[in-house]
């Protein structure tokens, strides 16, 4: 009868050094894949993010919403056109992008997080000119290339104990709005915030040496090796911006970047708080190691604010 309780206790003790290491650090989470379209998965991810917040991590959530945008454009009878894997975004399509990302996807994720208490604040890259962009290619219309990041709004929200949830609509240098790739924004934000980790949730288990061979999952690799995979065209199309974003984050000072399968229950917790981790980890040198010993917060340290909801349940 004691086996299950003992296993639970051992799991908690395994998490202890990782909790100590991560306390007070910023982790950028790119939310996407099936975890975005499946309400049950969305709620599970939201619960994991809240737990991370309660044990001292400062999560920053970044999201896009390509499938939702396509669905709305289809319903409105608008043409859906892609060029080199990027959505051609006319002025009319940009209105739909903003409506879906800021008005629907963002609000749903904020609501899922805030079902556990007063934690999340939704925003877009346009707010406070957090993400600035310029036109990437005139053939793509309002598709933007990030030109600058200003973390002032994010820093203030983090300092006030909130979880920023960022929709990747950028402020344009021409006074308009731009549709920008959420993976690349996550990598840029992670670097600008000095994040400890940048985590990308997707629909596959990670990077493979040979995608057709599921036993070839790569658990750890270096930034140089990741860049080589891009240069040698060894990645599936949708994985290219994720790996590029990982490399940019690392080059900008982020310690580790991770690509995880968001359909695995509690994938975030398995990566952040267990010895084995999950998915593919990309580091500066490709090494896997336990976190350096770090003290638990003491009486004089500032802990994250915990607020109760209207029912008094945290």
C-alpha positions in Angstrom: 0.0 0.0 0.0 2.9 2.3 0.6 4.4 1.9 -2.9 2.3 4.6 -4.7 2.7 7.2 -1.9 6.5 6.5 -1.8 6.7 6.9 -5.6 4.9 10.2 -5.4 7.3 11.4 -2.7 10.4 10.3 -4.7 9.0 12.2 -7.7 8.7 15.4 -5.6 12.2 14.9 -4.3 13.5 14.4 -7.8 12.0 17.8 -8.7 13.7 19.6 -5.8 17.0 20.5 -7.4 15.2 21.6 -10.5 12.8 23.8 -8.5 15.8 25.4 -6.7 17.6 26.0 -10.0 14.5 27.5 -11.8 13.3 29.7 -9.0 13.1 33.4 -10.0 14.1 32.7 -13.6 12.2 33.5 -16.8 11.0 30.8 -19.1 9.5 31.7 -22.5 6.9 29.1 -23.7 5.9 29.1 -27.4 2.4 27.6 -27.2 1.2 25.9 -30.4 0.3 22.7 -32.2 -2.5 20.4 -31.0 -2.3 21.9 -27.5 -3.8 25.1 -29.1 -6.8 23.5 -30.8 -7.7 20.8 -28.2 -9.5 22.4 -25.2 -8.5 19.6 -22.9 -4.8 20.0 -23.8 -5.0 23.7 -23.6 -6.4 23.5 -20.1 -3.6 21.0 -19.1 -0.9 23.3 -20.5 -2.5 26.2 -18.6 -2.4 24.3 -15.3 1.2 23.4 -15.9 2.1 27.1 -16.5 0.3 28.1 -13.3 2.2 25.4 -11.3 5.5 26.7 -12.7 4.5 30.2 -11.5 3.6 28.9 -8.0 7.0 27.3 -7.6 8.9 30.4 -8.5 9.3 30.5 -12.3 8.4 33.6 -14.4 6.6 32.1 -17.4 6.1 34.3 -20.5 3.7 32.7 -23.1 4.0 33.4 -26.8 1.4 32.1 -29.3 0.3 32.3 -32.9 -2.8 30.6 -34.3 -2.4 29.6 -38.0 -5.1 26.9 -38.1 -7.6 29.2 -36.4 -6.9 32.0 -38.9 -7.3 29.6 -41.8 -10.6 28.4 -40.4 -12.0 31.9 -40.0 -10.8 32.9 -43.5 -12.5 29.9 -45.0 -15.8 30.7 -43.2 -15.6 34.3 -44.5 -14.9 33.0 -48.1 -11.5 34.7 -48.1 -8.7 33.2 -50.3 -6.0 31.4 -48.3 -2.7 31.6 -50.1 0.8 30.6 -49.0 4.1 31.5 -50.6 7.2 29.5 -49.5 5.3 28.3 -46.5 4.2 31.8 -45.4 0.6 33.1 -45.4 0.1 35.9 -47.9 -1.5 38.5 -45.7 -3.5 41.2 -47.4 -4.9 44.2 -45.5 -8.2 42.4 -45.2 -6.5 39.2 -44.1 -4.5 41.2 -41.5 -7.8 42.3 -39.9 -8.8 38.6 -39.5 -5.3 37.8 -38.1 -5.7 40.4 -35.4 -9.3 39.4 -34.7 -8.4 35.7 -34.3 -5.0 36.0 -32.5 -5.8 38.9 -30.2 -9.6 38.6 -29.8 -10.0 34.8 -29.7 -6.9 32.6 -29.2 -5.3 35.0 -26.7 -8.4 35.4 -24.6 -9.1 31.7 -24.5 -5.6 31.0 -23.2 -5.7 33.8 -20.7 -9.1 32.5 -19.5 -7.7 28.9 -19.1 -4.8 30.2 -17.0 -7.0 32.5 -15.0 -9.4 29.7 -14.1 -6.7 28.9 -11.5 -6.5 32.5 -10.1 -5.6 36.0 -11.2 -2.3 35.3 -13.0 -2.4 36.0 -16.7 -2.6 39.2 -18.7 -3.2 39.1 -22.5 -1.4 41.4 -24.9 -0.1 41.6 -28.4 3.3 42.6 -29.7 1.7 45.9 -30.7 1.1 46.8 -27.0 3.8 49.2 -25.9 5.6 48.6 -29.2 6.9 45.4 -27.7 7.5 43.8 -31.1 8.4 46.0 -34.0 8.5 44.8 -37.6 8.9 45.7 -41.2 7.6 44.1 -44.4 9.4 40.9 -45.1 8.6 40.6 -48.8 6.1 42.7 -50.8 4.7 39.5 -52.3 3.6 38.5 -48.8 1.7 41.7 -47.9 1.5 42.3 -44.1 3.9 39.5 -43.1 6.6 41.1 -41.0 10.3 40.7 -40.1 11.0 41.6 -36.5 13.3 44.6 -36.3 13.2 45.4 -32.6 12.0 44.1 -29.2 11.1 46.4 -26.2 10.6 44.4 -23.0 9.3 47.3 -20.9 5.7 46.1 -20.7 6.8 42.4 -20.2 9.2 43.4 -17.4 6.6 45.4 -15.6 4.0 42.5 -15.8 6.6 40.0 -14.5 7.6 42.3 -11.7 4.0 42.7 -10.7 3.6 38.9 -10.5 1.7 38.3 -13.7 2.1 35.8 -16.6 2.2 37.7 -19.9 0.5 36.0 -22.8 1.6 37.5 -26.1 -0.2 37.3 -29.4 2.3 37.7 -32.2 0.9 40.7 -34.0 3.7 43.3 -34.4 3.6 47.1 -34.6 4.7 48.1 -38.1 7.4 50.7 -38.8 4.8 52.1 -41.3 2.2 52.6 -38.7 0.2 49.5 -39.5 0.2 45.9 -38.1 2.2 42.9 -39.2 1.6 39.1 -39.0 4.9 37.7 -37.7 6.1 34.1 -37.1 5.4 33.1 -33.5 8.4 30.8 -33.3 10.8 33.5 -34.3 9.1 36.1 -31.9 9.5 33.6 -29.0 13.2 33.2 -29.7 13.7 37.0 -30.0 11.7 37.7 -26.8 13.6 35.0 -24.9 16.9 36.6 -25.8 15.7 40.1 -25.0 14.3 39.0 -21.6 17.5 37.1 -20.7 15.4 34.0 -20.2 16.9 30.8 -18.7 14.9 28.6 -21.2 12.9 28.9 -24.3 10.4 26.0 -24.8 8.6 25.2 -28.0 5.4 23.1 -27.8 4.6 21.3 -31.1 3.0 18.1 -32.3 6.1 15.8 -32.6 8.4 14.5 -29.9 11.4 16.6 -31.0 14.1 16.5 -33.6 15.0 13.3 -35.4 18.2 12.3 -37.1 15.9 10.6 -39.6 12.2 11.6 -39.3 11.1 8.3 -40.8 12.9 6.4 -38.0 11.1 7.2 -34.7 13.9 5.6 -32.7 16.3 8.3 -33.9 15.0 11.1 -31.6 17.8 13.5 -30.7 17.7 14.2 -26.9 20.4 16.8 -26.9 22.4 18.7 -29.4 24.5 21.9 -29.7 23.5 25.2 -31.4 26.2 24.5 -34.0 24.7 21.1 -34.8 21.2 22.7 -35.0 22.5 25.3 -37.5 24.0 22.6 -39.5 20.7 20.7 -39.7 19.1 23.9 -41.2 22.0 24.5 -43.6 21.8 20.9 -44.9 18.0 21.1 -45.3 17.5 18.1 -42.9 14.4 19.5 -41.2 10.7 19.4 -42.1 9.4 22.8 -43.2 7.5 23.7 -40.0 10.5 22.8 -37.8 12.9 25.2 -39.5 11.7 28.4 -37.8 11.5 26.6 -34.4 15.1 25.4 -34.7 16.2 28.9 -36.0 14.4 30.5 -33.1 16.2 28.1 -30.7 19.6 29.1 -32.1 18.8 32.8 -32.0 17.8 32.5 -28.4 21.0 30.7 -27.5 23.2 33.1 -29.4 21.4 35.9 -27.5 22.3 34.4 -24.1 19.5 32.0 -23.3 20.9 28.9 -21.5 18.8 26.1 -23.1 16.1 25.7 -25.7 13.7 22.8 -25.9 11.3 21.4 -28.5 8.6 19.3 -26.9 5.5 17.4 -27.9 2.6 19.4 -26.4 0.2 16.5 -26.7 2.1 14.6 -24.0 0.4 15.2 -20.7 2.4 17.6 -18.5 5.2 17.8 -21.0 6.3 21.2 -19.5 6.6 19.7 -16.0 8.5 16.6 -17.3 11.0 18.8 -19.0 11.6 21.4 -16.3 11.3 19.3 -13.2 12.6 15.8 -13.9 16.1 14.3 -14.4 15.4 12.7 -17.8 13.5 15.6 -19.4 11.6 15.1 -22.6 11.9 16.1 -26.2 15.0 17.7 -27.8 17.2 20.1 -25.8 19.6 22.5 -27.6 22.4 24.1 -25.7 25.5 26.0 -26.5 27.7 22.9 -26.3 25.1 20.1 -26.6 25.9 18.8 -23.1 23.2 17.4 -20.7 23.8 18.1 -17.0 21.9 18.5 -13.7 21.4 22.1 -12.5 24.0 23.7 -10.3 23.1 23.7 -6.7 21.0 26.8 -5.8 19.5 27.9 -2.5 15.8 27.8 -1.9 14.2 31.2 -1.4 14.6 32.5 2.1 12.5 34.6 4.4 13.8 37.9 2.9 13.3 36.9 -0.7 10.4 38.1 -2.8 8.1 35.3 -3.7 5.6 35.4 -6.7 2.3 36.9 -5.7 -0.5 34.4 -5.3 -4.0 35.7 -5.6 -7.3 33.8 -4.9 -10.2 33.9 -7.3 -13.7 34.9 -6.3 -14.3 31.5 -4.7 -11.3 31.9 -2.5 -9.6 28.9 -4.3 -6.0 29.5 -5.3 
